Amino acid sequence: MLESIDIRKPVTKHIQGFENPTTGKLRKGDLCLHYGLPLILGALWALWGPNTAAHGNLVQGLAILTGLFIGLLVYVFQLRLDIDEKVEHQRSTRLIGLIDVLFWNTVYATLVGGLATVAVLVVDLLGGVRGTPMAVVIALGAHLVLTTLLLVRRASSAYSLLVKDKRRALGSR
């Protein structure tokens, strides 16, 4: 595969984020939720969904969301660099690991957002046909919503660990 468009690493790293830290095994329930549910929704849309045209508002919304993911990506990257420089956080390998997972989840969300935007544009070009093209948009949209929720959860977990480490560092002085 051409290196400039190879998406295997972000996808692999995102999926590795579903590993149970204790056992190292993938959490099948999370995988079913994040991949199975969107596929089921897409399949249901392909079978029974109305004939709809993808509107410009959907393209704009997805493009804005994807842009926000890019901004978050830059922020998480900078956060990781800053934490490496802070002495009090070097003990917290869990925090650093969580920020690394958050980074790859954000890369993945940016990728899914871009793919969803392109899918909506293709459906628009096809004239809003019923069936598979719109089903792909529905599946990608549902997956993007679940991935966004995952980002919120991971960011809140990282924040909680950061506060905990900060309190521990202040208490030991």
TILUMRO-80708 format. One record per residue: x, y negated, z of N, C-alpha, C, O in turn. Coordinates in steps of 0.001 Angstrom, whole numbers, plus 500000, padded with zeros to 6 digits. Layout:
N
XYZXYZXYZXYZ
...
This chain:
173
500851501179500000500000500000500000500896498758500000501970498760500602
500451497709499328501203496467499316501285495906500728500278495784501425
502485495571501130502710495139502504501930493882502874501488493739504014
501759492972501919501095491708502223499599491867502505498993490986503115
498999492972502071497571493186502339497314494461503141496185494949503197
498357494990503754498223496211504553497567495873505887498131495133506693
496382496415506115495636496110507345495679497261508341494976497240509351
496498498261508059496523499427508946496985499088510357496416499602511320
497999498238510512498506497945511859497459497221512714497215497647513843
496827496139512224495795495512513066494654496461513416494156496445514542
494241497283512466493148498222512735493591499260513765492860499561514708
494795499804513575495323500804514513495474500222515914495082500851516897
496044499019516005496237498386517325494895498071517983494751498202519199
493916497657517185492589497378517734491982498661518308491444498658519416
492070499742517559491508501025518022492260501529519251491652502115520146
493575501309519305494343501715520485493876500970521729494070501449522846
493264499808521548492706499056522672491536499763523329491115499379524420
491002500797522678489906501586523244490417502785524041489626503625524470
491715502869524239492272503978525016492030503758526500492108502638527003
491739504841527180491636504818528630493061504706529170493883505578528889
493379503657529939494753503481530412495244504617531309496446504867531393
494329505295531969494706506382532864495028507656532099496045508302532353
494154508015531159494324509288530447495021509141529098495579510110528584
494994507939528520495573507734527198494684508215526068495071508162524901
493480508691526415492548509175525392491610508042524968491298507147525754
491170508102523713490224507117523218488878507297523907488415508420524103
488249506168524274486920506207524876485901506337523740485628505374523024
485354507523523589484465507830522467483189507000522502482672506626521449
482676506707523683481465505891523785481668504501523208480801503979522508
482820503900523504483121502574522959483273502628521442482797501740520733
483937503673520946484093503817519495482740503985518809482496503403517752
481863504783519414480521504974518848479750503659518837479061503346517866
479867502896519911479173501611519978479705500651518924478925500050518184
481018500500518848481625499485517977481631499870516499481655498991515638
481611501148516194481640501573514792480353502292514380479839502065513285
479841503148515245478649503920514908477393503066514810476633503185513849
477171502207515801475967501372515800475904500468514569474854500414513927
476976499753514207476899498948512982476639499782511729475908499347510839
477229500974511652476978501835510490475514502276510440474914502330509367
474950502587511596473536502984511653472650501809511235471712501983510457
472947500609511754472153499434511375472256499158509874471259498839509226
473460499283509331473637499100507896472866500127507089472247499791506080
472901501378507528472170502437506825470662502198506891469953502397505905
470179501774508052468746501474508181468350500316507257467288500339506636
469218499312507178468933498187506287468895498653504829468033498239504054
469848499524504471469891500025503089468610500773502746468137500704501611
468047501484503713466846502280503455465564501455503523464690501597502668
465446500592504535464177499918504779464255498408504879463234497758505101
465442497831504723465571496384504873464910495626503737464813496131502619
464455494415504022463813493621502973464832493140501939466034493108502202
464343492777500792465188492209499757465471490761500139464572489922500100
466682490472500499467018489132500953468180488589500147469008489336499626
468218487317500062469362486652499437470225486104500560469722485492501502
471520486325500453472431485758501447472503484256501187472754483830500060
472289483478502197472246482027502050473583481402502409474418481992503094
473747480186501918474978479447502189475233479252503671476386479187504099
474163479158504466474340478979505907475069480167506526475884479995507433
474782481353506045475453482550506554476934482523506207477779482852507039
477244482134504985478643482020504567479352480977505431480457481211505919
478710479833505612479313478771506425479536479226507860480596478984508436
478530479886508437478653480362509814479788481362509981480570481271510927
479875482314509060480952483303509133482318482654508927483289483018509591
482391481694508011483661481013507767484099480210509000485278480200509352
483153479549509642483474478791510857483912479737511966484904479475512647
483188480828512152483548481805513177484938482381512922485733482537513848
485223482692511666486542483218511320487624482176511600488706482516512079
487339480925511306488283479847511628488524479734513127489651479497513561
487473479903513914487628479882515376488487481052515850489286480909516775
488315482215515208489164483358515549490624483067515239491508483468515997
490889482375514138492265482018513797492838481088514859493990481240515264
492032480120515315492475479238516398492757480002517675493755479749518350
491874480944518010492072481786519195493332482628519045494069482826520011
493576483118517848494768483917517571496035483125517878496956483634518518
496073481898517424497232481030517694497367480796519197498476480829519731
496255480561519876496286480320521317496791481544522079497635481412522965
496292482715521751496716483938522447498196484203522182498919484635523081
498648483948520965500069484097520634500906483172521518501915483593522083
500485481912521637501205480955522472501158481354523943502149481214524659
500013481846524391499876482306525776500870483417526072501493483434527134
501017484338525139501956485455525325503383484942525439504153485426526268
503741483965524613505079483383524694505286482677526032506345482803526647
504276481936526480504376481215527753504512482168528930505268481894529862
503793483281528903503840484224530029505211484877530107505700485163531199
505834485116528960507186485681528976508168484763529685509147485228530268
507909483454529638508810482478530268508536482280531753509394481762532468
507379482672532227507005482453533623507491483614534486507163484772534227
508254483301535486508834484325536356507773485070537142507864486288537293
506742484350537657505765485003538532504880486002537801504231486833538437
504845485934536477503998486869535746504788488037535164504198488947534582
506088488026535308506871489113534737506618490433535456506874491498534893
506124490382536681505820491612537406504551492259536896504356493462537074
503689491488536267502383491995535884502402492566534473502046491887533509
502819493816534367502820494452533055501386494688532586501132494762531383
500455494807533518499045494987533142498520493735532445497815493837531440
498855492557532968498430491302532353499036491149530964498340490794530013
500316491414530851500987491302529552500388492292528560500169491956527396
500124493510529020499499494509528152498111494083527706497733494291526553
497353493488528617496002493038528288496041491895527279495211491837526372
496990491000527430497122489899526469497557490438525107497113489937524074
498413491444525096498799492069523820497591492706523137497423492570521925
496752493396523902495542494005523340494593492910522847493999493039521777
494451491832523626493615490704523223494115490103521910493314489730521053
495422490010521751495997489491520509495571490349519322495085489829518318
495755491664519439495414492541518316493909492588518081493473492719516937
493105492485519141491648492411518958491272491135518203490356491143517381
491981490041518487491716488780517800492143488849516339491448488331515465
493278489481516069493698489692514675492624490491513941492243490155512819
492150491534514575491129492393513981489825491620513753489203491755512700
489412490817514728488173490031514585488300489046513428487343488829512684
489476488456513279489714487546512161489587488289510837489005487778509881
490134489490510790490042490322509595488589490684509273488161490564508125
487836491122510273486430491488510068485624490258509651484768490349508771
485891489114510276485188487882509901485457487503508449484544487096507731
486700487637508021487036487354506630486355488319505675485834487910504638
486358489604506026485686490605505188484175490366505125483562490518504068
483587489996506243482143489725506267481819488513505400480811488509504693
482658487495505448482447486308504615482511486669503139481662486242502356
483506487450502759483632487885501369482437488751500967481925488631499854
481996489622501876480842490484501571479590489645501308478823489951500396
479379488597502095478214487734501887478324487023500538477332486888499822
479513486578500198479706485923498900479400486879497749478780486486496762
479832488125497875479558489127496835478062489376496716477528489431495608
477383489527497847475932489743497822475243488539497184474297488694496411
475722487338497511475163486129496902475343486145495385474428485789494642
476516486558494933476777486642493494475882487672492817475499487510491658
475550488737493555474673489783493011473198489385493064472336490122492584
472917488250493634471538487769493679470729488288494845469502488338494765
471381488676495924470649489121497115469901490409496887468700490495497140
470603491399496414469961492678496117469684493461497387470325493261498419
468714494356497283468393495236498398469323496444498343469815496807497275
469554497046499466470326498277499492471734498093499996471980497322500924
472652498798499386474012498914499891474745497590500070475362497402501119
474721496647499106475488495422499328475088494663500595475952494252501369
473792494478500807473360493772502017473569494632503256473791494099504343
473502495940503111473748496838504239475182496691504739475435496770505941
476115496478503817477515496258504202477626494975505015478339494931506018
476924493932504586476928492659505327476351492861506725476908492364507704
475243493584506821474612493840508124475560494624509028475712494293510204
476195495658508486477123496477509284478317495639509744478703495697510912
478901494861508828480039494023509213479624492953510224480374492647511151
478431492386510044477948491377510988477736491954512379478120491343513376
477130493124512445476920493771513747478253494120514396478438493947515601
479176494612513582480507494957514101481228493700514592481924493737515606
481062492601513877481695491346514283481126490842515608481869490343516453
479815490970515790479199490563517060479758491391518214480105490847519262
479844492707518018480382493579519075481860493287519336482305493324520483
482617493001518287484033492667518453484187491342519192485099491187520005
483302490388518914483333489109519624483045489317521112483699488717521964
482075490159521416481790490471522823482994491126523495483290490854524659
483680491985522759484886492617523286485957491572523581486634491646524606
486110490602522689487083489530522916486756488739524181487648488410524963
485490488441524372485077487705525570485402488516526817485918487979527797
485101489799526778485385490666527926486881490745528211487303490643529363
487678490927527168489130491024527354489715489712527839490604489709528690
489231488596527311489727487289527748489385487053529212490209486526529960
488185487435529633487818487247531043488634488166531952488981487780533068
488940489371531488489784490274532276491201489713532405491801489769533479
491730489176531312493079488590531348493100487385532286494054487201533042
492051486565532237491978485409533117491941485848534579492631485268535418
491151486854534885491064487353536264492418487844536755492813487560537886
493132488582535904494469489048536295495452487892536465496297487914537361
495338486894535609496209485728535694496004485002537015496969484627537681
494742484806537393494425484146538660494924484987539833495485484451540788
494724486281539763495173487184540827496700487115540989497205487037542109
497428487144539869498880487041539925499327485687540468500293485606541226
498630484636540081498978483300540550498784483190542058499619482621542761
497675483740542548497423483711543992498468484521544753498933484119545820
498826485672544180499851486505544813501196485769544854501909485828545857
501538485077543762502806484342543702502808483184544687503827482920545326
501687482491544821501603481374545767501625481848547206502164481171548081
501035483024547456501011483586548806502363484101549267502611484184550470
503236484448548339504531484991548711505591483923548918506739484238549233
505221482678548744506187481570548931506272481130550332507034480215550647
